[in-house]
Amino acid sequence: MHDSPARRAVTSATLSLVVCAACVVAFLPPTLDATLTSLPQTVLLSVALATSLVLHWAFIGLAAHRMQRSVPFWVGFSVLLFPIGSIVTL
């Protein structure tokens, strides 16, 4: 199977978006009480959420660069219309 550099960047962007979504789920009402009772868990999930979001945008930019598209446009589109813009960008 041919694995181009652009495809690897898109796969990484997708994986980081999934990690971001998993972290967001921890802060939704059904699991919020369990998350907030432990300070280390809250901090870890918050750091993971922020890191995965920044990595997602970085991988979107990397994929756009490797596909020879406008990096500022695609990253800006992904940031301004998050999460729908990120999904469309992928």
C-alpha positions in Angstrom: 0.0 0.0 0.0 1.3 3.4 -1.0 1.6 5.7 2.0 2.2 9.3 0.8 3.5 12.0 3.2 0.2 13.9 2.8 -1.8 10.9 3.8 0.3 10.4 6.9 -0.3 14.0 7.9 -4.0 13.6 7.4 -4.0 10.4 9.4 -2.1 12.1 12.2 -4.6 15.1 12.1 -7.5 12.7 12.4 -6.0 10.8 15.3 -5.3 14.0 17.2 -8.9 15.1 16.6 -10.1 11.8 18.0 -8.0 12.3 21.1 -9.3 15.9 21.4 -12.9 14.6 21.2 -12.2 11.9 23.8 -10.9 14.6 26.2 -13.9 16.8 25.6 -16.2 13.8 26.5 -14.6 13.7 29.9 -15.9 17.3 30.6 -19.5 16.6 29.5 -22.2 16.2 32.1 -22.4 12.4 32.4 -18.7 12.1 33.3 -18.0 15.6 34.6 -18.3 14.6 38.3 -15.8 11.8 38.0 -13.4 14.1 36.1 -13.6 17.0 38.6 -13.2 14.9 41.7 -9.6 14.2 40.9 -7.3 17.2 40.3 -4.5 15.3 38.6 -7.1 13.7 36.2 -8.6 17.2 35.4 -5.1 18.7 34.8 -4.0 15.7 32.7 -7.2 15.8 30.5 -6.9 19.6 30.1 -3.3 19.4 29.0 -4.1 16.5 26.7 -7.0 18.5 25.2 -4.9 21.6 24.6 -2.0 19.6 23.2 -4.1 17.5 20.9 -5.9 20.5 19.5 -2.7 22.3 18.7 -1.2 19.2 17.2 -4.4 18.8 15.1 -4.0 22.2 13.6 -0.3 21.7 13.0 -1.0 18.4 11.2 -3.6 20.2 9.1 -1.0 22.8 8.1 1.5 20.0 7.4 -1.0 18.2 5.2 -1.9 21.3 3.3 1.8 22.1 2.7 2.4 18.6 1.5 -0.6 18.8 -0.9 0.8 22.2 -2.1 -2.3 24.1 -0.9 -2.5 27.4 1.1 -1.5 26.6 4.6 -2.9 29.8 6.2 -6.2 29.3 4.5 -6.7 25.7 5.6 -5.4 26.2 9.1 -7.5 29.3 9.4 -10.6 27.5 8.1 -10.0 24.7 10.5 -9.6 27.1 13.5 -12.5 29.4 12.7 -15.0 26.7 12.0 -13.9 24.1 14.6 -14.9 21.2 14.7 -16.9 21.2 11.4 -14.2 23.0 9.6 -11.6 20.5 10.8 -13.7 17.6 9.6 -14.3 19.3 6.2 -10.5 20.0 6.0 -9.7 16.3 6.5 
